[in-house]
């Protein structure tokens, strides 16, 4: 029964993740077309830069959609630790795309500022596309973040943060359009530069996080939780060689614990099961590997030698 419930929960998780990722793709299709059409008609670099940004959003959202379809596949003979890394790789690709977009926006904005080609047409459609973008991005960013936190999905989290920054960049463009209505056209390329700066900042943050996971950098917050949990078990006289790595939504924990040598095999097994259960309650989708050893000497602090 427990196995069946786990399968049902996994199927529900996959369905919800795919649904919110597909919603993001559909929103990106609409926004990309709308922004590019209005941008070309008005000549607004701010809107055009947002249109190209949305085009890359569409590509990134598509990558995210396919990555969440693959990442939740169970481990197999070729992928013993599952397919979770595809989510982290997806986040890294999204970072690269955002960085390339920023470079183009900065180049075009500086060209317009230096050549004086900043006259644009501002009309009803200019404001409609930007305001619509803000409303849609608020909706999908919240939906993506909710599911990302619920299932510990870095790919969905990257999309959520990405679209949250789109809200700010669209707001900057909106300010540029308002200034242009009173003849201050230079505000448009300046607004585009503002978009580029925002995108560069978020690219750096997303890229650093994705690279850390791909390089198996130990997550310090998770290590803190593991240490606190191990410290609550009085049966553990000493522990060492604590190792933690993440792969997509999964966390893998390995540790050596020293126990009373007078304990029998059944007692040791029960203690290890209790440790695994407690860590599983505190860290979602975690797999715990515990190697138990006899502690021959007296009581030793649990907090030393927990590194490599």
C-alpha positions in Angstrom: 0.0 0.0 0.0 2.8 2.4 0.9 4.6 1.7 -2.4 1.3 2.3 -4.3 0.8 5.6 -2.5 4.3 6.7 -3.4 3.7 5.9 -7.0 0.5 7.9 -7.0 2.2 10.9 -5.3 5.0 10.8 -7.9 2.5 10.7 -10.7 0.7 13.7 -9.2 3.9 15.6 -8.8 5.0 15.0 -12.4 1.6 16.1 -13.7 1.6 19.3 -11.7 5.2 20.2 -12.7 4.5 19.6 -16.4 1.3 21.5 -16.3 2.8 24.7 -14.8 5.8 24.4 -17.2 3.5 24.1 -20.2 1.6 27.1 -19.0 4.8 29.1 -18.9 5.6 28.0 -22.5 2.2 29.1 -23.8 2.5 32.5 -22.0 6.0 33.0 -23.6 4.5 32.3 -27.1 1.9 35.0 -26.7 4.2 37.6 -25.2 7.0 37.1 -27.7 4.7 37.6 -30.7 2.9 40.5 -29.1 6.0 42.4 -28.1 7.9 41.9 -31.3 5.0 43.1 -33.4 4.4 46.2 -31.4 8.2 46.8 -31.1 8.6 46.8 -34.8 5.6 49.0 -35.4 6.6 51.6 -32.8 10.4 51.4 -33.2 10.8 51.2 -29.4 14.1 49.6 -28.5 12.7 49.0 -25.0 9.8 46.9 -26.3 12.0 45.2 -28.9 14.5 44.3 -26.3 11.7 42.9 -24.2 10.4 41.0 -27.3 13.8 39.3 -27.8 14.0 38.7 -24.1 10.6 36.9 -24.3 11.8 35.0 -27.4 14.6 33.6 -25.2 12.1 33.1 -22.4 10.2 30.9 -24.8 13.3 28.8 -25.6 14.2 28.7 -21.9 10.6 27.7 -20.9 10.6 25.0 -23.6 13.9 23.6 -22.2 12.4 23.7 -18.7 9.3 21.9 -19.9 11.3 19.0 -21.4 13.7 18.9 -18.5 11.0 18.4 -15.9 9.6 15.6 -18.1 12.9 13.9 -18.0 14.2 14.7 -14.6 11.6 12.8 -12.7 12.3 9.5 -14.4 13.5 6.9 -11.9 17.1 5.8 -11.7 18.2 3.1 -14.2 21.4 1.1 -15.0 22.9 4.0 -17.0 21.8 6.7 -14.5 22.2 5.3 -11.0 21.4 8.6 -9.3 18.4 9.4 -11.5 18.0 12.1 -14.1 17.8 15.2 -11.8 20.9 16.9 -13.2 19.0 17.7 -16.4 17.1 20.4 -14.4 20.4 22.0 -13.3 21.8 21.9 -16.8 18.5 23.5 -18.0 19.0 26.3 -15.5 22.6 26.8 -16.8 21.4 27.0 -20.4 18.8 29.6 -19.4 21.6 31.7 -17.8 23.7 31.6 -21.0 20.7 32.7 -23.1 20.0 35.6 -20.7 23.6 36.7 -20.8 23.7 36.8 -24.6 20.4 38.8 -24.7 21.9 41.4 -22.3 25.0 41.9 -24.4 22.8 42.6 -27.5 20.6 45.0 -25.6 23.5 47.0 -24.2 25.1 47.2 -27.7 22.0 48.5 -29.4 21.1 50.9 -26.6 24.6 52.5 -26.7 24.4 52.7 -30.5 21.1 54.6 -30.3 22.4 56.9 -27.6 25.5 57.8 -29.5 23.9 58.2 -33.0 20.7 59.9 -31.8 18.4 57.3 -33.3 15.9 57.4 -30.4 12.7 58.7 -31.9 9.9 56.2 -31.4 6.2 56.0 -31.8 4.3 55.6 -28.6 0.6 54.6 -28.8 -2.1 52.6 -27.1 -0.5 49.3 -28.2 2.8 50.2 -26.7 1.3 50.5 -23.2 -1.0 47.5 -23.6 1.8 45.1 -24.5 3.9 46.1 -21.5 1.1 46.2 -19.0 -0.1 42.8 -20.3 3.4 41.4 -19.9 3.6 42.6 -16.3 0.3 41.0 -15.4 1.1 37.6 -17.1 4.6 37.5 -15.6 3.2 38.1 -12.1 0.8 35.2 -12.6 3.2 32.7 -14.0 6.0 33.6 -11.7 3.9 32.9 -8.6 2.6 29.7 -10.1 6.1 28.4 -11.0 7.5 29.4 -7.6 4.7 27.6 -5.7 5.3 24.4 -7.6 9.1 24.8 -7.4 9.1 25.1 -3.6 6.5 22.3 -3.3 8.7 19.8 -5.2 12.2 21.3 -4.8 12.6 21.9 -8.6 15.6 24.1 -9.5 14.4 24.3 -13.2 11.0 25.7 -12.2 12.6 27.9 -9.6 15.0 29.3 -12.2 12.0 30.0 -14.5 10.1 31.6 -11.6 13.0 33.9 -10.6 13.5 34.7 -14.3 10.0 35.8 -14.8 9.9 37.7 -11.6 12.8 39.9 -12.9 10.8 40.3 -16.2 8.2 42.2 -14.1 10.9 44.7 -13.1 12.3 45.0 -16.6 8.9 45.5 -18.1 8.3 48.2 -15.4 11.5 49.9 -16.5 10.3 49.9 -20.2 6.9 51.2 -19.1 8.6 54.2 -17.4 10.6 54.8 -20.6 7.4 54.8 -22.7 5.8 57.3 -20.3 8.8 59.6 -20.6 8.7 59.3 -24.4 5.1 60.6 -24.5 6.4 64.0 -23.3 9.2 64.0 -25.9 12.0 62.6 -23.7 12.8 59.8 -26.2 16.2 59.1 -24.8 14.5 57.4 -21.9 13.7 54.4 -24.2 17.3 53.2 -24.7 18.1 54.1 -21.1 15.2 51.9 -20.1 16.7 49.1 -22.3 20.0 49.5 -20.5 18.0 49.1 -17.2 16.6 45.8 -18.6 20.0 44.6 -19.5 21.4 45.3 -16.0 18.6 43.5 -14.4 19.0 40.5 -16.7 22.8 40.4 -16.1 22.3 40.3 -12.3 19.8 37.5 -12.4 21.9 35.6 -15.0 24.8 35.7 -12.5 22.8 34.4 -9.6 21.1 31.6 -11.6 24.4 30.6 -13.3 26.3 30.4 -10.0 23.6 28.2 -8.4 23.4 25.9 -11.4 27.2 25.5 -11.7 27.5 24.8 -7.9 24.9 21.9 -8.2 26.6 20.5 -11.4 29.9 20.5 -9.6 28.4 18.8 -6.6 29.1 21.7 -4.3 27.9 20.8 -0.8 24.7 22.7 0.1 25.5 24.4 3.5 21.9 24.7 4.6 21.3 21.0 4.1 24.5 20.1 5.9 23.4 22.2 8.9 20.1 20.3 9.0 21.9 17.0 8.9 24.3 18.0 11.7 21.4 19.1 13.9 19.5 15.9 13.2 22.5 13.7 14.0 23.1 15.6 17.2 19.7 14.7 18.5 20.4 11.0 18.5 22.1 10.0 21.7 23.0 6.6 20.3 25.5 8.3 18.0 28.8 8.6 19.8 30.7 10.0 16.9 30.2 10.7 13.2 32.4 11.6 10.3 32.8 11.7 6.5 29.5 13.6 6.0 28.9 14.1 2.3 25.9 15.9 0.7 25.1 16.4 -2.9 22.0 17.4 -4.9 20.7 16.4 -8.3 17.7 18.3 -9.5 15.1 17.9 -6.7 16.9 15.0 -5.1 19.4 15.2 -2.2 21.9 12.4 -1.5 23.4 12.1 2.0 26.2 9.9 3.1 27.7 9.6 6.6 29.6 7.3 8.9 28.3 6.9 12.4 29.9 5.3 15.4 27.6 3.4 17.8 28.0 1.3 21.0 29.8 -1.9 20.0 27.5 -3.9 22.4 24.5 -3.3 20.2 23.3 -6.2 18.1 22.7 -6.0 14.4 18.9 -5.5 14.8 19.4 -2.6 17.1 21.9 -0.9 14.8 19.6 -1.4 11.9 16.7 0.2 13.8 18.9 3.2 14.8 19.9 3.7 11.2 16.3 3.4 10.0 15.3 6.1 12.6 18.0 8.4 11.4 17.0 8.0 7.8 13.4 8.5 8.6 14.1 11.7 10.5 16.3 13.2 7.8 13.6 12.2 5.2 11.0 14.2 7.2 13.3 17.3 7.3 14.8 17.1 3.8 12.4 16.4 0.9 13.3 13.7 -1.6 16.5 12.7 0.2 18.3 9.4 0.0 20.4 8.6 3.0 23.3 6.2 3.1 24.6 5.4 6.6 27.7 3.3 7.4 27.6 2.1 11.0 30.9 1.4 12.9 31.6 0.3 16.5 33.0 3.0 18.8 35.6 1.2 20.9 36.7 4.1 23.1 34.6 6.4 25.4 32.1 9.1 24.3 33.5 11.4 21.6 31.9 14.7 20.5 29.5 14.2 17.6 30.5 17.5 16.0 34.2 16.8 15.2 35.6 15.2 12.1 32.3 15.6 10.1 34.2 16.9 7.1 36.1 14.8 4.5 
